[in-house]
Amino acid sequence: MVKTILVVDDNPDIAISVKGGLEQFHDKYTVISATSGEQCLRLLKKNQIPDLILLDIMMPGISGWETYYLIKENPSWKKIPVVFLTARADSMAKNAGQFLAEDYIEKPFNIEDLEKRIDTALQK
């Protein structure tokens, strides 16, 4: 069964890289994207519910942290696995991200590693 991955990142190149890397060689993923936390929440409100969300932390407007909490507060969305995919590499963010989400992946990332970690998060 094809899994839908929502990439939320203000850098469109990240969404293009993830989409290309995951969809090009595998038919098990469909990748959609949002360029902000606000856009992510609008998609969810329109009932476009992904199987997993890859969420950047540092975004203008609603940050990834705030977006995460808004997702988890909603009973319809709280079970969606979230993986932080971010350039933020400080230990405080990493520890918090690993505690809160299914995983915490630092940019730049390796697409094969990303795929393995998505698979692991989806199996939880």
C-alpha positions as CSV (number, residue, x, y, z in Angstrom):
1,M,0.0,0.0,0.0
2,V,1.3,3.4,-1.0
3,K,2.0,5.7,2.0
4,T,1.6,9.5,1.8
5,I,4.4,11.6,3.3
6,L,3.9,15.3,4.0
7,V,7.0,17.4,3.9
8,V,6.7,20.7,5.7
9,D,9.6,22.9,5.0
10,D,10.0,26.6,3.9
11,N,12.8,25.6,1.5
12,P,11.1,24.1,-1.6
13,D,14.3,22.3,-2.5
14,I,13.9,20.0,0.5
15,A,10.5,18.9,-0.7
16,I,11.8,18.4,-4.2
17,S,14.7,16.3,-2.9
18,V,12.5,14.2,-0.7
19,K,9.9,13.7,-3.4
20,G,12.5,12.8,-6.0
21,G,14.4,10.5,-3.8
22,L,11.5,8.6,-2.4
23,E,9.2,8.4,-5.4
24,Q,11.9,8.0,-8.1
25,F,13.0,4.5,-7.1
26,H,10.0,3.3,-5.1
27,D,6.3,3.0,-5.6
28,K,5.6,2.8,-1.9
29,Y,5.5,6.6,-1.3
30,T,3.6,9.6,-2.5
31,V,5.1,12.9,-1.3
32,I,3.1,16.1,-0.9
33,S,4.5,19.3,0.5
34,A,3.6,22.4,2.5
35,T,5.9,25.4,2.7
36,S,4.8,26.5,6.2
37,G,3.2,25.3,9.4
38,E,0.1,27.2,8.5
39,Q,-0.2,25.5,5.1
40,C,0.4,22.1,6.8
41,L,-2.5,22.8,9.2
42,R,-4.7,23.9,6.3
43,L,-4.1,20.6,4.5
44,L,-5.0,18.7,7.6
45,K,-8.1,20.7,8.1
46,K,-9.1,19.8,4.5
47,N,-8.8,16.2,5.6
48,Q,-5.6,15.6,3.5
49,I,-4.2,13.3,6.2
50,P,-0.7,11.8,5.5
51,D,0.7,8.6,6.9
52,L,3.7,10.6,8.2
53,I,4.9,14.2,8.5
54,L,8.5,15.3,7.9
55,L,8.6,18.6,9.8
56,D,11.2,21.4,9.7
57,I,11.7,23.3,13.0
58,M,13.0,26.6,11.8
59,M,10.3,28.2,9.6
60,P,8.8,31.7,9.5
61,G,5.4,32.2,11.0
62,I,4.4,29.1,13.0
63,S,7.6,27.2,13.9
64,G,7.9,23.4,13.6
65,W,7.6,23.2,17.4
66,E,4.3,25.1,17.4
67,T,3.1,23.1,14.4
68,Y,3.9,19.8,16.1
69,Y,2.0,20.8,19.2
70,L,-1.1,21.9,17.2
71,I,-1.1,18.6,15.4
72,K,-0.8,16.6,18.6
73,E,-3.5,18.6,20.3
74,N,-6.1,17.7,17.6
75,P,-7.8,14.3,18.3
76,S,-8.1,13.6,14.5
77,W,-4.4,14.2,13.9
78,K,-2.5,13.3,17.0
79,K,-1.7,9.7,15.9
80,I,0.1,10.9,12.7
81,P,3.8,10.1,13.2
82,V,6.0,13.2,13.0
83,V,9.7,13.1,12.2
84,F,11.6,16.3,12.6
85,L,13.8,17.0,9.5
86,T,15.9,20.1,10.3
87,A,19.2,21.9,10.0
88,R,19.0,22.6,13.8
89,A,21.8,20.5,15.3
90,D,22.1,21.8,18.8
91,S,21.8,19.1,21.6
92,M,18.8,20.8,23.3
93,A,16.7,20.7,20.1
94,K,17.9,17.2,19.2
95,N,17.0,15.8,22.7
96,A,13.6,17.5,22.6
97,G,12.9,16.4,19.1
98,Q,13.9,12.8,19.8
99,F,11.7,12.8,22.9
100,L,8.6,14.3,21.2
101,A,8.6,12.9,17.7
102,E,9.2,9.5,16.2
103,D,12.7,10.6,15.0
104,Y,14.9,13.6,14.6
105,I,17.0,13.8,11.3
106,E,19.5,16.5,10.7
107,K,20.0,18.2,7.3
108,P,21.8,17.5,5.1
109,F,20.4,14.0,5.0
110,N,21.1,10.8,3.0
111,I,17.9,9.7,1.1
112,E,18.5,6.0,1.8
113,D,18.9,6.7,5.5
114,L,15.8,8.9,5.4
115,E,13.8,6.1,3.8
116,K,14.9,3.6,6.4
117,R,14.0,6.0,9.2
118,I,10.6,6.7,7.6
119,D,9.9,3.0,7.4
120,T,10.8,2.5,11.0
121,A,8.6,5.4,12.1
122,L,5.7,4.0,10.1
123,Q,6.1,0.6,11.7
124,K,5.8,2.0,15.3
